[in-house]
Amino acid sequence: GGIVKKITNGFIEVVQDNDRTNIYFTGHDHKTISDKKLSLSAIAKVNDKQIPMQLTFENNHYSTNPANSYLHKENNFVLMLTFTFGGKVNHETFDLNNK
């Protein structure tokens, strides 16, 4: 039910619900990649302004509950992820405008 992108070692899926942004990392075998094997930071870009997002890892995925009124429920932002996995730094962007 989200946006899926293929990465070198697997897949990233970003799923929006009413008040959270959920980020799932899975390997090519579709098994969850744990937070011990990767590090992740997320920034929301809204009208050329970058807002850092606080992430938590629970139930095999990362999630954030944006407090900023531009992000909360409207889901009108570009999610920019920077993650380190397998010793390499990677960047992915997800356009969540009107999703």
N, C-alpha and C positions, 0 to 999 in steps of 0.2 A: 503494500500500500504506500510505498515511498518512492524515492528516487535512488536508483542503484547505479553505481559506477564501478567499472572494473579497474583494479589497481594491479601492480606487478605481482603481488603475492596473494591476491584474493579479490574481495569485493567490499565496498562501503555502501551502506544503505542509510539514507536519512529519512526519517518518518516524522511528520508533524501530527500532533493531536491538539486538543483544545488549548492546552497551556504549556506544552513541553515540546522540545526538539530532541528526538532520540537518534543516536548514531550507532550503527552496528558494523562491526568489522568481522568478516568471515574469510577463511582461507578458501582455496580452490575446492577443497573437500566439503565446503559449506559448514565447517565447524567454527564456532566462535573463537576469535583471537582474543586472548585475555589482556587485561590492562598491564600485566607483568611483561608482556612481549612487545608492547608499543607504548609510545607517549603521544599525547594529543593536546593541541591547543586549538581554540576556535574563536573566530572574530566574526561579528555580524557587521555587514556594511550596509548602511542606510543613508541614502542621499549623500554619498561621498564621505560620510562620517564612519569611522571604525570603532566598534564597541566590543571590548573583550567579553567573552562569555564564560561564566563559571561552569565547570563540568563536574559531574559525579559519575562514578562507575558503580552500577548496581544491576543485578539480574542479567549479567553478561552483555551489557551495553552501556555506552555513555549517554548521559542526558543532561539537559540544561533547562532551567525554568527562567526564561528571560524576564527580568524585572522592569526593563525599560519599556515605557508605554508604546514606543514605536514597534517593538518586537512582540509584546504580549498579545496573543491571540490573532493579531492581524496577519502574522507570518509574512510580512512584506520586507524581506531583507535577503541579501546574498550571504550565504554561510561560507566562510573561508576557513578551511581546515589545514593545519600543518601537523604532520605526524611523522614520527620516526619509527620505522619498522625494518628489521633486518639490517640495522646499521646505516640505513639511508634515510635522508630527510625528504619528505614528499609533500606536495601541495595539491589540494583539490578544492574546487569551488562548486557550490550548489546554489542555483538561483531559486529561492523560495518565494519570490514575489507572486502573490495571488495564487498560492498553492493551497 
